[in-house]
Amino acid sequence: MYFHFNYFEDDSWETAMFDANDGYFRSEKIGGQEFCDVVTAIHFLYEVYDDNWGFAEINGDIINNSGFVGWINHLLGTDFSMKKRFRVWENMEAYALGRVGEYDNPTKGDVLAFIPFGMRYQAGGTELTDLLYITQGTETLTETEVEPGTYPADVYGCKKALEVFLESAPGEYAVGRIWELLGKKREEREKTKGTKLGDIGYFSSIIK
């Protein structure tokens, strides 16, 4: 089935196509109005049926508008949700791995784009916090700003421990020692207490 025109937009775009034999859909230029809405809703329909990684996009930008899923539910009498969008770490990991080799920084992107609009508080937690520190940096963490006993304080403490260790040994050697430590089991990392890697070993056991 081929289509290129939307009645409500009263305009034509490049041809989109759906093959019912293998469930394959593709489109080309879709504009930014009703024709675009229909194509994006189709992409959301694929997303809600797919348990694996994969999100509706427009021009490479992930769409977080849950209204498309609501529209699908209204039309089909279904009860789909965007719950898989809350597997924040798993989603970002798959997104980044898919960009390895194509981008200098595969993790660079808007983490919040994965989360349904208006639901950022529901997605909060250490996974989202870690991803924001990874992609946005930790410059906002300072001794005067972090609250003792909080997760940001732990991240800040780990950051300072890493800085101290990296300053105490040659660059590549120090980085290699850290990677070696992180590859060990928790019990082995805890045995570094009292060594130069002790603080890093400690924080690696409490930061998820």
C-alpha positions as CSV (number, residue, x, y, z in Angstrom):
1,M,0.0,0.0,0.0
2,Y,1.3,3.4,-1.0
3,F,0.2,6.8,0.2
4,H,1.4,10.4,-0.1
5,F,-1.6,12.7,0.7
6,N,-3.3,13.8,4.0
7,Y,-6.9,15.1,3.8
8,F,-6.6,17.3,6.9
9,E,-3.3,18.8,5.8
10,D,-4.6,19.1,2.2
11,D,-1.1,18.6,0.9
12,S,1.1,15.9,-0.7
13,W,4.5,14.6,0.5
14,E,6.9,12.0,-0.8
15,T,5.4,8.5,-1.0
16,A,5.2,6.3,2.1
17,M,4.8,2.5,1.8
18,F,3.6,-0.4,3.9
19,D,4.1,-4.0,2.9
20,A,1.6,-6.2,4.8
21,N,3.4,-9.4,3.8
22,D,6.4,-8.7,6.0
23,G,5.2,-5.8,8.2
24,Y,7.6,-3.4,6.5
25,F,7.0,0.3,6.5
26,R,9.1,3.2,5.2
27,S,8.7,6.8,4.4
28,E,10.7,9.7,3.0
29,K,10.0,13.4,3.4
30,I,6.9,13.8,5.7
31,G,6.8,17.5,6.5
32,G,5.8,18.7,10.0
33,Q,2.0,18.6,10.1
34,E,-0.8,16.0,9.8
35,F,1.0,13.8,7.4
36,C,4.0,13.8,9.7
37,D,1.7,13.0,12.7
38,V,0.3,9.9,10.9
39,V,3.7,8.5,10.0
40,T,5.0,9.2,13.5
41,A,2.0,7.4,14.9
42,I,2.9,4.4,12.7
43,H,6.4,4.5,14.1
44,F,5.0,4.5,17.7
45,L,2.9,1.5,16.8
46,Y,6.0,-0.3,15.9
47,E,7.6,0.9,19.2
48,V,4.9,-0.3,21.5
49,Y,4.9,-3.8,19.9
50,D,8.7,-4.1,20.1
51,D,10.1,-5.2,23.4
52,N,13.6,-4.4,22.3
53,W,15.3,-1.1,21.9
54,G,13.8,1.2,19.2
55,F,12.0,4.5,19.4
56,A,9.9,6.7,17.2
57,E,12.0,9.4,15.6
58,I,11.6,12.4,13.3
59,N,14.8,13.3,11.4
60,G,16.8,11.4,13.9
61,D,15.3,13.1,16.9
62,I,13.6,10.8,19.5
63,I,10.0,11.8,20.0
64,N,8.7,11.7,23.6
65,N,5.1,12.8,23.1
66,S,2.8,10.2,24.7
67,G,-0.1,11.7,22.8
68,F,0.7,9.4,19.9
69,V,0.2,6.3,22.0
70,G,-3.0,7.8,23.4
71,W,-4.2,8.3,19.8
72,I,-3.4,4.7,19.0
73,N,-5.3,3.5,22.1
74,H,-8.3,5.6,21.2
75,L,-8.4,4.2,17.6
76,L,-7.7,0.6,18.3
77,G,-9.2,0.2,21.8
78,T,-5.8,-0.9,23.2
79,D,-4.0,0.0,26.4
80,F,-0.5,0.5,25.2
81,S,1.9,2.7,27.3
82,M,5.4,4.1,27.1
83,K,6.6,2.1,30.0
84,K,9.7,0.8,28.2
85,R,10.9,4.4,27.9
86,F,11.6,4.2,31.7
87,R,14.3,1.6,31.2
88,V,16.6,4.6,31.0
89,W,20.0,3.0,31.3
90,E,19.2,0.1,29.0
91,N,17.8,2.4,26.4
92,M,20.7,4.8,26.5
93,E,23.2,2.0,26.4
94,A,21.6,0.5,23.2
95,Y,21.4,4.0,21.7
96,A,25.1,4.7,22.3
97,L,26.3,1.2,21.1
98,G,24.4,1.8,17.9
99,R,26.4,5.0,17.3
100,V,29.9,3.5,18.0
101,G,32.1,4.0,15.0
102,E,29.9,6.7,13.6
103,Y,30.3,9.4,16.2
104,D,33.3,10.6,18.3
105,N,31.1,10.6,21.4
106,P,28.4,8.0,21.0
107,T,26.8,8.9,24.4
108,K,26.3,12.5,23.5
109,G,22.6,13.2,23.2
110,D,19.6,14.4,25.1
111,V,18.9,11.7,27.7
112,L,15.7,13.4,28.6
113,A,14.4,12.9,25.1
114,F,13.8,9.2,25.9
115,I,11.4,10.1,28.7
116,P,7.8,10.9,28.0
117,F,7.1,14.6,28.2
118,G,5.9,15.7,31.7
119,M,7.1,12.4,33.3
120,R,10.7,13.3,34.3
121,Y,10.0,13.0,38.0
122,Q,8.7,9.5,37.5
123,A,11.9,8.5,35.7
124,G,14.1,9.9,38.4
125,G,16.7,7.7,40.2
126,T,20.3,6.7,40.1
127,E,20.2,5.5,36.5
128,L,19.0,8.8,35.2
129,T,21.3,10.7,37.5
130,D,24.3,8.7,36.3
131,L,23.4,9.2,32.6
132,L,23.1,13.0,33.1
133,Y,26.5,13.1,34.8
134,I,28.0,11.0,32.0
135,T,26.5,13.1,29.1
136,Q,26.5,16.5,30.7
137,G,29.5,16.3,33.1
138,T,29.9,16.8,36.8
139,E,31.0,20.4,36.9
140,T,27.9,21.3,39.0
141,L,29.1,19.0,41.8
142,T,31.1,21.0,44.3
143,E,31.9,20.6,48.0
144,T,29.7,23.5,48.9
145,E,26.7,22.4,46.8
146,V,26.3,18.7,47.5
147,E,24.4,17.5,50.5
148,P,26.2,15.0,52.7
149,G,24.7,11.5,52.7
150,T,23.1,12.0,49.2
151,Y,23.9,10.2,46.0
152,P,25.4,13.3,44.4
153,A,27.8,13.5,47.4
154,D,28.9,9.9,46.7
155,V,29.5,10.8,43.0
156,Y,31.4,13.9,44.0
157,G,33.5,11.8,46.4
158,C,34.3,9.3,43.7
159,K,35.2,12.1,41.3
160,K,37.7,13.5,43.9
161,A,39.2,10.1,44.5
162,L,39.7,9.6,40.8
163,E,41.4,13.0,40.5
164,V,43.8,12.2,43.4
165,F,44.8,8.8,41.9
166,L,45.2,10.1,38.4
167,E,47.5,12.8,39.7
168,S,49.6,10.3,41.6
169,A,50.6,8.0,38.6
170,P,51.4,8.3,34.9
171,G,48.3,8.8,32.8
172,E,47.9,5.5,30.8
173,Y,49.2,3.4,33.8
174,A,46.7,5.0,36.2
175,V,43.8,4.7,33.7
176,G,44.7,1.0,33.2
177,R,44.7,0.3,36.9
178,I,41.3,1.9,37.3
179,W,39.8,-0.3,34.5
180,E,41.5,-3.3,36.0
181,L,39.9,-2.6,39.3
182,L,36.4,-2.1,37.8
183,G,36.6,-5.4,36.1
184,K,37.0,-7.2,39.5
185,K,34.2,-8.6,41.7
186,R,32.9,-6.5,44.5
187,E,34.7,-8.6,47.2
188,E,38.1,-8.0,45.4
189,R,37.5,-4.3,45.0
190,E,36.8,-4.1,48.8
191,K,40.2,-5.5,49.5
192,T,41.8,-2.4,48.1
193,K,41.0,-0.6,51.3
194,G,44.2,1.1,52.6
195,T,45.8,1.3,49.2
196,K,46.0,4.1,46.7
197,L,43.0,2.6,44.9
198,G,41.1,2.2,48.2
199,D,38.8,5.2,47.9
200,I,38.0,4.3,44.3
201,G,37.3,0.7,45.3
202,Y,35.0,1.9,48.1
203,F,33.0,4.3,45.9
204,S,32.7,1.6,43.1
205,S,30.8,-0.6,45.6
206,I,28.2,2.0,46.5
207,I,27.7,3.8,43.1
208,K,25.5,1.8,40.8
